[in-house]
Amino acid sequence: MWAVRRAVLRNAAVWNRPAVWSRPAVRVHSMRFSTSRMRGLKQVPDSAWTPYKPDYEDHDDYEKHEDLDYEKDDDFDDYNFDVILRGTDEVRFGRKHMGLVVLPQPIVDAIAACISETNGHTMRHDYLRLVDAHRSSSEITPKGKGRGQKTRRLLRDERERLERGNWDSREVIDMKMPRALPGERVQIVIPGERPAPASLVYPKTRLKPHVIEYGPAETAAYVAAFAPGTYAVAFNVLSELAMRVPGFRPSSILDFGCGPGSALWAAQDVWSSVQKYVGIDSSEAMIDCAKRMFDEMPERQLDRELLRYLAPDQPNTHADLVISSFTLSELPSDAVRQTTVEMLWNNTRDTLVLIDRGAPNPARVVSEARDYLIKLASESDSTVKVGSISVPSGIHTVAPFPNELDDPSNNTPAWFQFVQRVQRPMFTMRTKHSKSNAEVVHYSYVIMRRGERPPDSRGVLDTTPYSYVSVREAQNRPEKYLPDGTQRKTMEQLAREAYYWPRIIMQPIKRKGHVVTDVCTVDGKIERWTFTKTHDKQAYRDARKASWGDLFPHLPKSSIERSHFTPVEGPTPEELKKMNRKQRRSLMHSDD
């Protein structure tokens, strides 16, 4: 072991870099110098690097940078062209991943005061009823996402038929519903669609899509069980909006489906410029709960108003930021959703944020709302009036899509969703009968903003003067220069470039020597990108630190289009449900 340590120190002396000792990952049997066997060197912070001194007489970069204002024998010794940074400014700017979100203590105390008079057993029962309502409208999955042994067997048979070349995408195979309930008729399950889930309150009853009216008991159960998660998701999305649009400082907020006011709590933690808040909720119990929570929390200079309905030409409802959080999927029909989305957009001066659950049906609702808004903007005039203010009629998507094209998950077995971890307060743990104080919330969202998308600067020649300084000067001025001596980009430059960066839609897969990521590209495709250590060390290092939902600026070594996001041809699930058994059998044998 001492021989290995001496080899590490000798190697560090050769390259003039600090040596940080750590236990080797494998045992080294040879004491000869070999870079491939150096397991003892550990990456150190950027500020600890000692500049590498190349032989500038034979260095190609010296010929390349002859016009720079430094002397050959002094300053050039301080330049380092081989430093691998611990994350670039682009990667930090595009990071969406956020750790465990903790509910502020004033909000926890306010929620505890609101539910203090509610019986615990009654709250648990109402919580299960709310979960049943959510499951009844979100368990309808697209074709190809069924579960269970019979569905897996069906998909395996379909793959075998595809390999033999005898394949019809419209094929439907009759399957009996697994574990039919007592007294229930055996049903035919369409491939990829799960049977209706059983109720948590009444276990021997299949659920049908329904929505619960929020009274005092349901409101208390919602605040105790779901308010921390809705706050964490809203805080994540609004923090991303504040990062992506640095100059956006909303002074007024319109919150549709406000509930207890979770979106306002998050907005006040992100921006200090909020002066006016209008909350809209059809439940009188929710409005009373929101008022009580506002009274319990520390007073802030805020002009707030809570309403039960939003009329088309209602005054004083126009706002810089309009939010709809976990509400659209609970509306009764698609026609009502379109009318609501159009009304919200007409009240938006700058930005509209739509958030919903990360289940297939709510994600589809958010995607259709985005498509409808883009269609409305294309049919409108050059300028429109929101209240008494004229705003541009154009529209662009800030997040999560890097384009205004159709959602690539339409008519596919997949949907867009993201995750956020939140710390459960004690009353949430008791309501959910959970022993863990951490929870993962799945959600889907979209951020739409007025105006056209900023122009794409990729491939455009940068005419700004090239700035490159020595490592010594970069260490003295870290706010302007990176550790390798290059000049940092401003927030405005990063914000413009980030509109055309692909987004990671799944957790990256880390393997030895390479990282695999699934991204949504600017061209509206879902591709699988591979980053290798030999191709680009900086991109490989950043890819290993990337997370689900981040924007990623690097280019891969190789890319392929994901077949999982290929649109499925043939009858839709709604059309298949209208067919009788004989018609389904005819589809099954149509290729024979």
C-alpha positions, -999 to 999 in steps of 0.1 A, spaced: 0 0 0 29 24 7 43 17 -27 10 26 -43 9 58 -23 44 67 -34 34 61 -70 4 84 -66 26 112 -52 52 107 -79 25 109 -106 11 141 -91 46 156 -91 50 148 -128 18 165 -138 22 193 -112 -13 187 -98 -24 181 -62 -28 145 -51 -58 136 -30 -55 101 -16 -84 77 -15 -85 39 -11 -80 22 -45 -110 7 -62 -89 -23 -72 -56 -37 -59 -26 -25 -79 1 -52 -83 26 -32 -102 45 -2 -88 55 11 -123 39 44 -134 7 38 -154 -22 62 -158 -47 34 -163 -40 20 -128 -42 53 -110 -72 47 -88 -59 69 -60 -64 103 -76 -97 119 -68 -113 148 -85 -108 180 -66 -126 214 -67 -119 238 -96 -101 262 -73 -76 236 -62 -63 228 -96 -27 239 -103 -22 250 -139 -7 225 -163 24 238 -180 26 227 -216 56 229 -238 45 260 -257 72 256 -283 54 225 -297 19 234 -285 -7 238 -313 -29 262 -293 0 287 -290 -1 291 -328 -39 294 -326 -39 322 -300 -10 343 -312 -32 374 -314 -40 374 -276 -24 400 -254 -1 378 -233 37 372 -235 51 339 -246 74 334 -216 52 346 -187 14 344 -190 12 314 -213 25 291 -186 -7 299 -167 -31 287 -194 -48 254 -190 -66 239 -220 -74 205 -204 -95 212 -173 -127 192 -168 -151 215 -148 -173 203 -121 -204 213 -140 -207 242 -165 -228 273 -162 -251 259 -189 -258 227 -169 -264 247 -137 -288 270 -155 -308 241 -170 -310 221 -138 -347 215 -128 -340 188 -103 -347 199 -68 -340 180 -36 -364 174 -7 -388 204 -4 -397 212 32 -430 230 39 -423 263 57 -431 262 94 -458 290 93 -477 270 67 -474 238 88 -488 256 118 -516 271 98 -527 237 84 -525 221 119 -548 249 132 -573 243 104 -576 206 109 -573 206 147 -610 201 152 -614 173 126 -617 137 138 -588 115 127 -608 85 117 -632 106 96 -602 124 79 -587 90 70 -620 78 55 -624 111 35 -588 108 23 -595 73 9 -625 87 -9 -603 114 -25 -578 88 -36 -606 68 -51 -617 98 -71 -581 104 -84 -576 68 -93 -609 66 -111 -599 93 -136 -562 85 -140 -559 47 -143 -570 47 -179 -538 40 -197 -529 42 -234 -525 11 -254 -494 -8 -246 -492 1 -209 -513 -27 -193 -501 -46 -163 -506 -82 -152 -494 -116 -164 -519 -118 -193 -510 -84 -206 -473 -92 -205 -480 -125 -224 -500 -105 -250 -472 -81 -256 -447 -110 -259 -469 -126 -285 -471 -94 -304 -434 -90 -305 -431 -126 -318 -456 -119 -345 -437 -87 -355 -405 -108 -358 -423 -133 -381 -436 -104 -402 -472 -114 -396 -484 -83 -378 -515 -61 -378 -514 -31 -354 -552 -31 -351 -552 -66 -337 -573 -71 -306 -572 -103 -285 -599 -112 -261 -588 -116 -225 -608 -123 -194 -605 -97 -167 -582 -110 -139 -597 -116 -105 -633 -107 -112 -652 -94 -82 -680 -115 -66 -712 -112 -86 -694 -95 -115 -696 -106 -151 -664 -115 -169 -654 -87 -192 -632 -84 -223 -601 -62 -217 -587 -43 -246 -550 -49 -249 -530 -23 -230 -560 -11 -209 -561 -20 -172 -594 -32 -157 -612 -6 -135 -594 -5 -101 -612 -16 -70 -622 10 -44 -602 15 -13 -633 24 7 -654 -4 -6 -629 -31 -17 -655 -52 -36 -666 -24 -59 -651 -14 -92 -645 24 -96 -661 45 -122 -648 79 -132 -662 105 -108 -653 137 -90 -659 146 -53 -676 178 -42 -654 194 -15 -673 200 17 -657 208 52 -647 172 58 -632 166 23 -614 200 25 -597 190 58 -586 157 43 -573 174 12 -553 200 32 -538 174 55 -529 148 28 -523 167 -5 -514 204 4 -477 197 10 -473 179 -23 -491 206 -43 -469 233 -26 -437 214 -35 -447 209 -71 -458 246 -75 -425 257 -59 -405 236 -83 -423 248 -114 -423 285 -104 -386 283 -95 -379 270 -130 -399 299 -144 -380 324 -124 -347 309 -136 -357 306 -173 -371 341 -175 -348 363 -153 -366 396 -159 -401 383 -150 -414 398 -118 -452 393 -115 -470 418 -94 -505 401 -97 -515 364 -97 -548 347 -107 -551 312 -92 -578 291 -107 -588 262 -84 -568 278 -56 -578 253 -29 -562 264 4 -538 287 -16 -508 264 -22 -497 282 -54 -497 316 -35 -474 302 -8 -449 290 -35 -451 322 -55 -444 344 -24 -414 322 -17 -401 326 -53 -409 363 -59 -412 392 -35 -429 414 -60 -464 399 -57 -489 426 -46 -523 413 -57 -538 378 -56 -571 366 -69 -581 330 -59 -610 312 -75 -625 280 -62 -660 266 -66 -660 251 -31 -671 274 -3 -653 252 23 -620 256 4 -624 294 3 -631 294 41 -601 273 47 -579 296 26 -591 326 45 -584 310 78 -549 300 67 -542 335 55 -552 347 90 -530 322 107 -499 329 87 -477 360 91 -492 391 75 -477 402 42 -485 433 22 -509 417 -2 -542 426 -18 -561 393 -19 -596 384 -31 -612 350 -31 -641 342 -56 -662 312 -64 -666 317 -101 -647 332 -130 -669 350 -155 -658 358 -191 -657 396 -188 -652 398 -150 -632 429 -140 -600 429 -119 -592 393 -128 -564 400 -153 -529 391 -139 -493 389 -150 -492 352 -139 -522 329 -141 -519 294 -125 -542 264 -126 -529 238 -102 -544 202 -101 -577 214 -114 -582 208 -151 -585 170 -149 -614 174 -124 -636 194 -148 -665 174 -162 -658 174 -200 -633 184 -227 -656 212 -238 -656 227 -204 -618 224 -202 -614 242 -236 -636 270 -225 -618 273 -191 -583 273 -208 -594 300 -232 -608 321 -204 -576 318 -184 -555 328 -214 -577 358 -221 -569 369 -185 -532 364 -189 -509 394 -194 -476 375 -195 -474 338 -184 -498 309 -179 -489 279 -158 -509 246 -160 -501 219 -135 -518 185 -130 -512 150 -118 -486 128 -135 -511 101 -145 -519 94 -181 -553 111 -183 -542 143 -165 -511 145 -186 -533 142 -217 -554 171 -205 -524 193 -200 -511 184 -235 -544 191 -252 -546 225 -234 -512 234 -248 -522 224 -283 -554 244 -280 -536 275 -269 -511 273 -298 -541 269 -322 -558 300 -306 -527 321 -309 -522 312 -346 -557 324 -354 -556 357 -335 -544 392 -346 -510 406 -341 -519 423 -308 -547 416 -284 -561 434 -253 -560 419 -218 -580 443 -198 -568 478 -208 -533 466 -218 -523 456 -253 -501 424 -254 -486 405 -284 -508 377 -296 -480 352 -302 -473 323 -279 -443 301 -271 -437 272 -247 -412 279 -219 -413 244 -204 -412 214 -206 -412 213 -245 -384 231 -264 -407 238 -293 -443 246 -304 -448 213 -322 -473 186 -313 -467 166 -281 -445 136 -292 -464 114 -267 -497 118 -285 -512 84 -296 -483 65 -279 -481 43 -248 -462 70 -230 -469 104 -213 -448 132 -199 -445 134 -162 -419 146 -136 -413 140 -100 -407 161 -69 -399 149 -33 -415 166 -4 -412 162 34 -444 150 50 -455 168 81 -467 147 110 -504 152 102 -498 140 66 -481 108 79 -510 101 102 -536 107 75 -519 84 51 -509 58 77 -473 62 66 -441 56 85 -420 75 60 -417 113 62 -407 117 25 -431 114 -4 -426 115 -42 -452 135 -61 -457 128 -99 -469 157 -119 -473 171 -155 -471 207 -164 -467 233 -191 -456 270 -190 -469 292 -219 -459 328 -224 -471 355 -247 -448 366 -276 -428 348 -301 -400 324 -291 -366 340 -290 -345 334 -322 -323 304 -323 -286 314 -319 -272 280 -328 -250 281 -358 -248 319 -357 -213 334 -356 -206 351 -323 -192 386 -331 -184 395 -294 -147 399 -287 -130 367 -276 -120 368 -240 -95 344 -225 -74 350 -195 -48 331 -175 -58 307 -148 -43 330 -121 -65 359 -132 -96 336 -135 -91 324 -99 -90 360 -88 -122 369 -107 -145 338 -105 -176 359 -110 -165 367 -146 -143 338 -157 -144 300 -154 -116 281 -138 -101 273 -173 -99 310 -182 -129 314 -205 -154 342 -199 -187 333 -183 -220 339 -201 -246 362 -187 -280 351 -175 -297 367 -205 -274 347 -229 -281 314 -211 -319 322 -210 -320 327 -248 -299 295 -255 -320 274 -231 -351 277 -253 -334 252 -277 -318 228 -253 -333 193 -252 -350 181 -220 -343 148 -202 -376 131 -198 -364 100 -178 -338 94 -152 -304 89 -170 -290 53 -171 -254 53 -158 -231 25 -171 -194 20 -170 -178 45 -194 -211 58 -209 -244 74 -199 -278 68 -217 -305 95 -216 -339 99 -232 -345 135 -243 -372 155 -261 -354 174 -289 -361 207 -306 -374 188 -336 -402 173 -316 -388 138 -313 -380 115 -284 -345 102 -288 -321 81 -268 -287 98 -265 -254 82 -255 -225 101 -239 -192 83 -237 -161 91 -217 -139 88 -248 -160 111 -269 -164 142 -246 -152 141 -210 -171 172 -200 -204 160 -215 -199 126 -199 -192 141 -165 -223 164 -168 -245 136 -180 -236 115 -150 -248 144 -128 -279 152 -148 -314 143 -134 -349 137 -146 -364 170 -161 -331 189 -166 -322 208 -198 -290 194 -212 -269 215 -237 -243 189 -248 -244 169 -280 -242 131 -278 -219 107 -295 -248 87 -309 -286 90 -309 -316 68 -319 -353 75 -320 -373 58 -293 -398 33 -308 -418 34 -275 -430 69 -286 -441 59 -321 -477 66 -327 -500 36 -327 -521 31 -358 -555 16 -360 -588 21 -339 -586 42 -309 -595 29 -274 -628 48 -276 -637 31 -310 -628 -3 -297 -650 1 -267 -680 7 -290 -674 -26 -309 -691 -58 -299 -673 -91 -294 -679 -102 -330 -663 -71 -344 -633 -74 -321 -629 -111 -332 -630 -100 -369 -602 -75 -362 -582 -103 -345 -584 -126 -375 -582 -99 -402 -546 -108 -411 -552 -146 -414 
